[in-house]
Amino acid sequence: MQNIFHISESWHDPLPGLNRTLLLVIFVLSIECLAFFLRNTIPLSPLFLMGIVRLIDIVILFYFGAWTFQIVQSTAVLLLKGLFSAFFLALAGFLFMYAWKSCFNSSMLKIDPHYFRPGGIHTTAFFLTACLLSPTAEELFFRGLIYRRLRAHLGIGISMAAVTLLFIGLHFIFSRQIIIPLLGSLVFCLGYEVHKSIFTPLFLHIFGNLLIYLSPLIPFI
């Protein structure tokens, strides 16, 4: 258990090269922008389009950036660290949303309830896209690629601010959300700093999105 909560003093994700980082950033932003501008011109639901785009992002980031996320410690230990951190912070987020609902009598989360129709194709697509594909793609991109690169030269504060602004910008374009992406990005960056492994922010992001996904089914948040 001591290893699970120990703050790592060295990075488990090697520093990505500058040229490869720039190429991957340009590619991912290009495909995201293309999908945004074509979302109303192709016969495909924006939800399914986003899922396809995020899957492409994951494949490209893993294939061309896999060397960035090499593991130099026991994979099982790193997985446990990420899972434990994600669980406890998700619990903290749950309590925060409960307090928000109690104080303001309004949920801070707005999820369309039609995604929860039993057996609906949109329910499955929303779950896969919002809770698995998007968190994976976004953490590989924002934390594993951009933050990891900036962190080596600009320190924690500037790197965290820059990545958070980009993170908020992407989410504002698609969902008009600011507060949740802001808080999320700060937590994900801090989680990455604690364990120096991409597993931690990845699991934090998945748990956080899962909590948001399930929020319409929990009346007191």
Order of alpha helices (4+ residues) and beta strands (2+ residues): alpha-alpha-alpha-alpha-alpha-alpha-alpha-alpha-alpha
